[in-house]
Structures are given as C-alpha cells and as structure tokens.
C-alpha cells in the first residue's frame, strides 16, 4: 500500500507565503505596529507568525518601501511602520500584478482544461 502525505497543506502554505508581501503592504497604508498589523491580517483571514512578520518588515524597510519610527505612548515603546512613497508605488504595481494573475488563473481553472 502506497501511503503518501497529502501535499495540499504544504502547497497552500507556499501560496500564502507568496501573497504575504502584498497582504502586509495593503495593511500599511495606515500606520501600524507589529502586533496591530498581525491582528489586522488575522481578522482578514491572513494570520502570520511573529517569526515571519518581523523579518519581513525589516526586509521591506531595508528595501526602501517602508518607513518606521519608535513611539512611546501608553505602554512600552513600539516601532510603527507605514508605506513611504516607494511603498505606495510598489503596492500599486503588485496589486496590478496580483489582479492580472487572478484573472489568468480564473481562466485556467475555470476552463477545465
């Protein structure tokens, strides 16, 4: 008997990872700190682990598409992130790419071929 692991969960994870940058950028049109960003994404059906989010935020900032600043308000200091002009442009570009891909995939999947 050939017992194979179901590949769907791993492949679904790969699809999600591919969409994470766009998901994060979409939520940083408004200023957010890490925890509030995680909550916003989870509430919209895209949960993300801290160990994935914070390295992604640092990478996007080092690529010049995010601005950040430390704030001390009610509670501990928090690093707040937002899109800068380059981030706004990247979000628009990736959104167009995503919409084109969704359209293409809908045609491929819907064609039944």
N, CA, C and O of each residue as an XYZ file, in Angstrom:
452
protein
N       0.844     -1.176      0.000
C       0.000      0.000      0.000
C       0.893      1.245      0.000
O       1.798      1.362      0.827
N       0.641      2.161     -0.915
C       1.427      3.383     -1.049
C       0.774      4.486     -0.222
O      -0.259      5.037     -0.602
N       1.396      4.799      0.918
C       0.849      5.827      1.785
C       1.693      7.092      1.593
O       2.870      7.130      1.952
N       1.075      8.106      1.031
C       1.771      9.374      0.783
C       1.125     10.472      1.603
O      -0.074     10.464      1.880
N       1.961     11.406      1.974
C       1.474     12.563      2.715
C       0.677     13.446      1.760
O       1.041     13.616      0.596
N      -0.404     13.997      2.270
C      -1.218     14.921      1.484
C      -0.386     16.178      1.214
O       0.017     16.846      2.166
N      -0.117     16.522     -0.039
C       0.717     17.691     -0.332
C      -0.019     19.025     -0.201
O       0.619     20.078     -0.217
N      -1.336     19.002     -0.074
C      -2.118     20.246     -0.075
C      -1.683     21.243      1.000
O      -1.486     22.413      0.671
N      -1.523     20.849      2.267
C      -1.145     21.857      3.274
C       0.176     22.567      2.951
O       0.285     23.783      3.116
N       1.158     21.824      2.502
C       2.444     22.436      2.168
C       2.290     23.398      0.983
O       2.830     24.504      0.997
N       1.562     22.971     -0.022
C       1.362     23.814     -1.197
C       0.520     25.040     -0.879
O       0.768     26.120     -1.416
N      -0.471     24.883     -0.015
C      -1.261     26.031      0.420
C      -0.375     27.032      1.153
O      -0.523     28.241      0.980
N       0.550     26.525      1.974
C       1.495     27.390      2.669
C       2.367     28.174      1.707
O       2.654     29.349      1.936
N       2.787     27.527      0.635
C       3.596     28.208     -0.376
C       2.796     29.318     -1.063
O       3.326     30.399     -1.317
N       1.533     29.054     -1.359
C       0.685     30.085     -1.960
C       0.533     31.282     -1.021
O       0.618     32.434     -1.448
N       0.309     30.997      0.256
C       0.157     32.073      1.243
C       1.436     32.901      1.359
O       1.383     34.130      1.391
N       2.582     32.227      1.420
C       3.853     32.954      1.532
C       4.042     33.885      0.344
O       4.571     34.986      0.494
N       3.621     33.455     -0.816
C       3.741     34.293     -1.996
C       2.875     35.536     -1.938
O       3.167     36.530     -2.602
N       1.827     35.488     -1.161
C       0.900     36.622     -1.070
C       1.158     37.512      0.147
O       0.536     38.566      0.281
N       2.063     37.103      1.029
C       2.266     37.835      2.275
C       2.750     39.266      2.073
O       2.281     40.176      2.757
N       3.671     39.476      1.155
C       4.185     40.829      0.942
C       3.040     41.755      0.559
O       2.906     42.841      1.121
N       2.224     41.338     -0.384
C       1.093     42.159     -0.811
C       0.119     42.376      0.351
O      -0.390     43.483      0.529
N      -0.138     41.349      1.130
C      -1.050     41.476      2.273
C      -0.508     42.486      3.282
O      -1.252     43.341      3.762
N       0.768     42.394      3.602
C       1.377     43.310      4.567
C       1.359     44.734      4.031
O       0.967     45.661      4.740
N       1.777     44.912      2.798
C       1.778     46.260      2.222
C       0.377     46.863      2.228
O       0.214     48.053      2.495
N      -0.629     46.049      1.937
C      -2.001     46.567      1.879
C      -2.455     47.113      3.221
O      -3.267     48.037      3.274
N      -1.941     46.550      4.303
C      -2.357     46.992      5.629
C      -1.506     48.136      6.171
O      -1.843     48.731      7.194
N      -0.410     48.445      5.493
C       0.468     49.516      5.964
C       0.213     50.838      5.256
O       1.042     51.747      5.310
N      -0.935     50.944      4.591
C      -1.356     52.254      4.101
C      -1.671     53.140      5.302
O      -1.618     54.367      5.221
N      -1.998     52.497      6.408
C      -2.219     53.175      7.684
C      -1.074     52.766      8.616
O      -0.580     51.641      8.532
N      -0.661     53.653      9.484
C       0.434     53.367     10.413
C       0.028     52.232     11.353
O      -1.062     52.233     11.925
N       0.935     51.267     11.497
C       0.672     50.102     12.348
C       1.959     49.716     13.064
O       3.054     49.960     12.557
N       1.828     49.122     14.223
C       2.967     48.452     14.843
C       2.755     46.953     14.668
O       1.675     46.515     14.273
N       3.779     46.178     14.959
C       3.749     44.752     14.629
C       2.527     44.003     15.097
O       1.880     43.309     14.313
N       2.201     44.139     16.386
C       1.069     43.390     16.913
C      -0.239     43.812     16.266
O      -1.067     42.965     15.932
N      -0.435     45.124     16.083
C      -1.684     45.590     15.462
C      -1.769     45.121     14.018
O      -2.859     44.842     13.517
N      -0.629     45.033     13.349
C      -0.594     44.530     11.976
C      -0.959     43.052     11.944
O      -1.737     42.618     11.094
N      -0.397     42.278     12.872
C      -0.750     40.848     12.958
C      -2.249     40.676     13.186
O      -2.876     39.818     12.565
N      -2.825     41.487     14.074
C      -4.263     41.392     14.349
C      -5.074     41.746     13.104
O      -6.028     41.048     12.760
N      -4.691     42.830     12.431
C      -5.429     43.261     11.234
C      -5.404     42.171     10.170
O      -6.423     41.893      9.538
N      -4.251     41.558      9.973
C      -4.144     40.491      8.976
C      -4.961     39.267      9.391
O      -5.665     38.682      8.568
N      -4.871     38.886     10.648
C      -5.618     37.715     11.130
C      -7.122     37.934     11.007
O      -7.853     37.019     10.626
N      -7.585     39.136     11.325
C      -9.014     39.432     11.234
C      -9.512     39.348      9.798
O     -10.702     39.140      9.560
N      -8.612     39.508      8.853
C      -8.989     39.458      7.436
C      -8.643     38.111      6.806
O      -8.648     37.969      5.583
N      -8.341     37.121      7.655
C      -8.118     35.766      7.166
C      -6.700     35.445      6.750
O      -6.469     34.443      6.073
N      -5.728     36.286      7.147
C      -4.339     36.047      6.776
C      -3.460     36.087      8.030
O      -2.676     37.018      8.213
N      -3.597     35.067      8.896
C      -2.755     35.061     10.095
C      -1.282     34.920      9.710
O      -0.949     34.281      8.712
N      -0.411     35.520     10.510
C       1.023     35.484     10.248
C       1.748     35.375     11.586
O       1.380     36.036     12.557
N       2.760     34.551     11.626
C       3.540     34.365     12.849
C       4.517     35.515     13.029
O       4.971     36.114     12.055
N       4.839     35.820     14.290
C       5.811     36.870     14.583
C       7.141     36.600     13.884
O       7.774     37.512     13.351
N       7.549     35.342     13.894
C       8.824     34.966     13.297
C       8.866     35.138     11.791
O       9.940     35.096     11.192
N       7.722     35.327     11.178
C       7.636     35.614      9.750
C       7.461     37.109      9.528
O       8.070     37.681      8.624
N       6.629     37.743     10.350
C       6.292     39.146     10.144
C       7.475     40.080     10.361
O       7.773     40.908      9.501
N       8.148     39.957     11.495
C       9.181     40.945     11.816
C      10.364     40.908     10.851
O      10.844     41.972     10.459
N      10.853     39.741     10.451
C      11.903     39.748      9.421
C      11.411     40.352      8.098
O      12.171     41.027      7.403
N      10.145     40.108      7.753
C       9.586     40.680      6.530
C       9.540     42.204      6.629
O       9.893     42.896      5.674
N       9.114     42.725      7.762
C       9.080     44.178      7.946
C      10.483     44.780      7.834
O      10.668     45.811      7.187
N      11.460     44.141      8.458
C      12.841     44.648      8.374
C      13.352     44.608      6.937
O      14.028     45.530      6.481
N      13.018     43.524      6.229
C      13.463     43.410      4.832
C      12.822     44.489      3.966
O      13.502     45.125      3.160
N      11.517     44.698      4.128
C      10.836     45.725      3.339
C      11.372     47.117      3.655
O      11.486     47.963      2.769
N      11.698     47.345      4.921
C      12.272     48.642      5.286
C      13.662     48.801      4.655
O      13.991     49.870      4.142
N      14.468     47.748      4.693
C      15.815     47.840      4.102
C      15.741     47.988      2.579
O      16.671     48.508      1.962
N      14.648     47.537      1.975
C      14.459     47.698      0.528
C      13.916     49.081      0.182
O      13.749     49.410     -0.992
N      13.643     49.887      1.201
C      13.244     51.263      0.969
C      11.777     51.493      0.679
O      11.421     52.515      0.092
N      10.904     50.554      1.082
C       9.476     50.732      0.805
C       8.648     51.011      2.057
O       7.452     51.287      1.967
N       9.289     50.938      3.225
C       8.613     51.250      4.482
C       9.404     52.299      5.237
O      10.628     52.375      5.134
N       8.689     53.097      5.989
C       9.301     53.999      6.949
C       8.863     53.516      8.326
O       7.766     52.980      8.481
N       9.717     53.706      9.319
C       9.336     53.307     10.668
C       9.851     54.331     11.665
O      10.783     55.089     11.395
N       9.211     54.323     12.823
C       9.649     55.185     13.915
C       9.221     54.568     15.227
O       8.184     53.910     15.315
N      10.036     54.790     16.250
C       9.696     54.347     17.591
C       8.796     55.384     18.231
O       9.028     56.586     18.109
N       7.763     54.905     18.915
C       6.863     55.791     19.646
C       6.673     55.246     21.054
O       6.582     54.038     21.276
N       6.618     56.171     21.983
C       6.278     55.812     23.361
C       4.958     56.500     23.660
O       4.883     57.722     23.794
N       3.933     55.690     23.760
C       2.605     56.223     24.056
C       2.156     55.571     25.349
O       2.935     55.535     26.302
N       0.981     55.070     25.425
C       0.521     54.362     26.621
C       1.063     52.946     26.582
O       0.539     52.103     25.854
N       2.094     52.676     27.349
C       2.681     51.341     27.378
C       4.116     51.357     26.902
O       4.771     52.398     26.895
N       4.596     50.198     26.506
C       6.001     50.090     26.102
C       6.267     50.781     24.760
O       5.336     51.020     23.991
N       7.533     51.102     24.480
C       7.874     51.667     23.170
C       7.513     50.676     22.070
O       7.682     49.466     22.225
N       7.016     51.207     20.961
C       6.626     50.362     19.824
C       7.178     50.973     18.552
O       7.242     52.193     18.397
N       7.574     50.095     17.647
C       8.036     50.545     16.333
C       6.833     50.543     15.394
O       6.209     49.505     15.172
N       6.521     51.699     14.855
C       5.384     51.858     13.948
C       5.899     51.908     12.514
O       6.910     52.548     12.221
N       5.185     51.224     11.630
C       5.560     51.134     10.217
C       4.471     51.742      9.354
O       3.293     51.728      9.712
N       4.878     52.273      8.221
C       3.932     52.767      7.221
C       4.615     52.719      5.863
O       5.842     52.694      5.766
N       3.798     52.705      4.823
C       4.342     52.793      3.470
C       4.922     54.187      3.248
O       4.353     55.180      3.700
N       6.038     54.257      2.560
C       6.514     55.548      2.082
C       6.086     55.661      0.613
O       5.319     54.827      0.132
N       6.568     56.676     -0.098
C       6.148     56.844     -1.496
C       6.527     55.642     -2.359
O       5.751     55.210     -3.211
N       7.731     55.106     -2.128
C       8.150     53.916     -2.886
C       7.263     52.719     -2.548
O       6.963     51.902     -3.419
N       6.846     52.616     -1.295
C       5.949     51.538     -0.879
C       4.575     51.663     -1.504
O       3.970     50.663     -1.892
N       4.078     52.891     -1.601
C       2.788     53.121     -2.269
C       2.868     52.691     -3.732
O       1.949     52.058     -4.253
N       3.971     53.038     -4.386
C       4.148     52.664     -5.793
C       4.261     51.148     -5.933
O       3.686     50.565     -6.852
N       5.001     50.509     -5.026
C       5.138     49.053     -5.065
C       3.794     48.377     -4.829
O       3.459     47.408     -5.511
N       3.020     48.880     -3.869
C       1.696     48.316     -3.609
C       0.821     48.402     -4.853
O       0.138     47.437     -5.197
N       0.835     49.541     -5.527
C       0.037     49.690     -6.750
C       0.498     48.708     -7.824
O      -0.325     48.084     -8.494
N       1.807     48.572     -7.986
C       2.344     47.661     -9.002
C       1.999     46.208     -8.685
O       1.537     45.469     -9.555
N       2.225     45.804     -7.439
C       1.933     44.419     -7.059
C       0.431     44.119     -7.099
O       0.029     42.998     -7.412
N      -0.390     45.113     -6.785
C      -1.838     44.927     -6.874
C      -2.242     44.662     -8.319
O      -3.065     43.785     -8.581
N      -1.671     45.413     -9.260
C      -1.955     45.176    -10.677
C      -1.508     43.797    -11.116
O      -2.220     43.102    -11.841
N      -0.316     43.404    -10.668
C       0.199     42.074    -10.991
C      -0.698     40.991    -10.409
O      -1.010     40.007    -11.081
N      -1.116     41.175     -9.150
C      -1.999     40.210     -8.490
C      -3.323     40.083     -9.238
O      -3.793     38.972     -9.487
N      -3.924     41.214     -9.597
C      -5.212     41.179    -10.290
C      -5.096     40.485    -11.646
O      -5.992     39.739    -12.041
N      -4.001     40.726    -12.354
C      -3.785     40.050    -13.637
C      -3.610     38.549    -13.430
O      -4.129     37.747    -14.207
N      -2.881     38.170    -12.385
C      -2.679     36.750    -12.100
C      -3.988     36.072    -11.719
O      -4.265     34.957    -12.162
N      -4.790     36.742    -10.901
C      -6.098     36.185    -10.515
C      -6.960     35.976    -11.758
O      -7.619     34.946    -11.897
N      -6.952     36.949    -12.653
C      -7.732     36.838    -13.894
C      -7.234     35.651    -14.738
O      -8.031     34.867    -15.252
N      -5.924     35.536    -14.868
C      -5.342     34.430    -15.638
C      -5.687     33.086    -15.010
O      -6.098     32.155    -15.702
N      -5.516     32.992    -13.693
C      -5.792     31.725    -13.015
C      -7.272     31.364    -13.085
O      -7.619     30.191    -13.223
N      -8.138     32.360    -12.990
C      -9.583     32.087    -13.105
C      -9.883     31.484    -14.462
O     -10.691     30.561    -14.571
N      -9.234     32.003    -15.502
C      -9.435     31.448    -16.834
C      -8.909     30.035    -16.962
O      -9.536     29.181    -17.589
N      -7.738     29.789    -16.355
C      -7.156     28.449    -16.410
C      -7.968     27.436    -15.611
O      -8.236     26.332    -16.084
N      -8.347     27.808    -14.427
C      -9.080     26.891    -13.547
C     -10.503     26.692    -14.077
O     -11.025     25.577    -14.077
N     -11.116     27.780    -14.524
C     -12.495     27.712    -14.992
C     -12.651     27.009    -16.332
O     -13.742     26.564    -16.687
N     -11.540     26.911    -17.081
C     -11.653     26.309    -18.414
C     -11.810     24.801    -18.352
O     -12.294     24.174    -19.294
N     -11.388     24.215    -17.212
C     -11.497     22.765    -17.077
C     -10.524     22.012    -17.956
O     -10.667     20.804    -18.146
N      -9.531     22.710    -18.496
C      -8.535     22.055    -19.370
C      -7.172     22.145    -18.762
O      -6.204     21.656    -19.342
